[in-house]
Amino acid sequence: MKRLVIAVAALTLAVACSSSADESATTVTTAPVGPRDLVIAVGGPFSGDDRATGDQIKAGAKLAAAQVNAAGGIAGGPLQGSKIVIDDGFDDANVPQRAVDNMRRAVDNEKYIAFVGSGLSDASVAAVSVASQAGLSYLTVLASSPKILDAATAQKCVFVVPPTFLAYSFSVADELLQQGYRKPAILHATGTYGDGIADYFVQRLKEKGVEPVANETFTLGDTDFTTQLGRIKAQGPDSLVMVGLAKDDALIVRQTEQLGLNVAVFDPGGITSADSFLKDAGPMATGIVGNTPTDSLRNTPAAVALRTAYTAATNESVVPDPAVFAYEGVLAVAAGFADGATTRLELSDHIHAISIPDSGVGRLEFGADGSRLGGRLYIFQIVGGTPVLTTGYEQTGPMAVEKIKLER
């Protein structure tokens, strides 16, 4: 039975601040039991086209660490009172080989007790085997391809914090169909992220007896989508499903408008709720339907505290996906030590045992394979530059989602 870590959930009421790594941090595997600095390596695209995602990962991780520390450090166990230190010097720029090199650097230095982070799934999949073979707990905080857990070894030290690709795809596909659209076209990035989301979307459509009228691709970093959009327009779609990063999706909606492709737009990738997209897309974001793990009006104490603290720390009105999951990843590490871990090799067993009743976005615990249990996504439509939530979905199994009521 999972051991309930209520003390960690209460940490969401603390005040936000930031911290950086202390190069003289004590090596966890050899130091005596007692309070010390526990250094978490935080990685992601801190440079390049997807730097905004990296900034959000940093913000979420630092917020969680600040809250743990402000509440007195690790809440229980032999290392009670230890402080969390964030080292965000692991920029991979979404390049798989750089992600591998970063993970090797973290594995080789025993002061790092866990690795929290990730941008695109390609980079995460590449780094998994390094972490898994060394027994270093790796919590991916944006990437959620099933290939991540497939690549892990039997040590079971890899955890996927977000809901799966399937949940992102199925929830928006169901909304598209419920709104009466039967001729969707898809425009998605190539690679594990874009291909994975799009493939599950097509799977869900076919389960409901619908075939997409077009399925076009692009390469991340492209700036001209007019050729693909022109081919899509020629097929007479009634809706457009786009899967890219924030900059890609903003350009797509602008070029859609320029081409006169006036159709409903859907985003199953969890991108369009971010402030960076809303700013770049401007008025053309109006009407887009997407999903997000954060209900901006959810009124539980933890949810209110998370939104308030994140806004105070970043001046952003929306807590974006990368920040939410990095925040939860650090909380999970803290909970694992509160549950009794004393070394990084012990940590994964204790993370498997935790259950945080409400991290701010819902229950946080993991299945035996490291996947998130009960992950939630909320459907929104952008109105007046703001995502307005309409309903929610919870992943109830590896291949299933169910609607849930909004908590107001």
Buried (B, 14 or more C-beta within 10 A) or exposed (E): EEEBBEBBBBBBBBBBBBBEBEEEBBBBEEBEEEBBBBBBBBBBBBBBBBBBBBBBBBBBBBBBBBBBBBBBBBBBBBBBEBBBBBBBEBBBBBBBEBBBBBBBBBBEBBBBBBBBBBBBBBBBBBBBBBBBEBBBBBBBBBBBBBBBBEBBBEBBBBBBBBBBBBBBBBBBBBBBBEEEBBBBBBBBBBBBBBBBBBBBBBBBBEEEEBEBBBBBBBEBBBEEBEEBBEEBBEEEBBBBBBBBBBBBBBBBBBBBEEBEBEBBBBBBBBBBBBBBBBEBBEEBBBEBBBBBBBBBEBEBEBBBBBBBBBBEBBEBBBBBBBBBBBBBBBBBBBBBBBBBBBBBBBBBBBBBBBBBBBBBBBBBBBBEBBBBBBBBBBBBBBEEBBBEBEBBBBBBEEEEBEEBEBBE
